[in-house]
Amino acid sequence: MTVVAAYLYRNGKRVREVSIDEKVDCPADKSEFVWIGLCDPTDAEMQTLKQHYDLHPLAIEDAVNANQLPKVDVYGDQLFVVARTAALDGDTIDYGETAIFVGHSHIISVRHGSARSHKVLRQQLEAAPSLLIHGVDYVLHAVLDYIVDGYLPMVDTIEDIVSAMEQRTLDTFLDRDEITRIFTLRRQLTRFQRVLGPMAEVAGKLVRLDLPCIDPDTRPYFSDVLDHVRRMQVMIDGLLQVLTSVFEFSNLMEQQRTGAITRQLAAWAAILAVPTAIAGIYGMNFENMPELKTEYGYFVVLAVIAVICTALYLRFKRARWL
């Protein structure tokens, strides 16, 4: 069923259910309006709505194709608004699209690829007739605010993931899978930034521009949506910086560990070089070598090797190479 809900509202209260096959005539004073919600509609359904509500063909095409960035288009005395929904699936952000047709006495929302329906939002608005009485522009604000608020749980989840990775970096070294996950999250957040930018532009236009169907009294509500989008942008910027810091810190720790191992190997090589050099000299098997007939020469050489190796070990230990 592509038509999720379709109702006529009068003075902020639901009056009756309507069909997309009927044309509802409402007075021009915004006391009545039709709110239709669709999910993945067919071309035939969209053509029916086009005939009854005089929707622009280009807007119909954009709403059906569902491959648009957030935007606001003006077609005569109507608005066409596109917003992007987002939900987290594992480490991947899945996107949907909500297209909204706004006229003086109708608002039609078309959802694609979003499992988060507007049923809860509709119930909240119907429970507050004093707000719903403002008309279609307030409903438009409520839908956009509902979409933007849906970003927050996703961003909070990513923030928890990033915080856990940051703590793990302090405790141990990240493996290849965790490094890959850092780049995956970074790529997803960077893509999400490219959605938030146009969303902020949509909210900004609804606040600043003189647009049809938008009363000046409703603009502060859209300003609130803009604030929420900017808050998301700040949070995403912070998460990207943390991810960069986690990777750089992990890389620095790995370099530090490699340097420590290199110093240890160099120190032990220097210590072992002493007995190797001395044994090598007296293993050349020449007949005329000094001290070959010394009675205690063997023990003296061992003592010299032990003293030199001990001194080197203490020196490297003091230098924290061992």
PyMOL commands that set and color helices and strands:
alter all, ss='L'
color gray80, all
select helices_A, chain A and resi 43-53+57-65+119-126+129-132+136-149+151-171+176-208+216-281+297-318
alter helices_A, ss='H'
color red, helices_A
select strands_A, chain A and resi 3-10+13-17+32-39+71-75+78-89+92-103+106-112
alter strands_A, ss='S'
color yellow, strands_A
deselect
rebuild
show_as cartoon
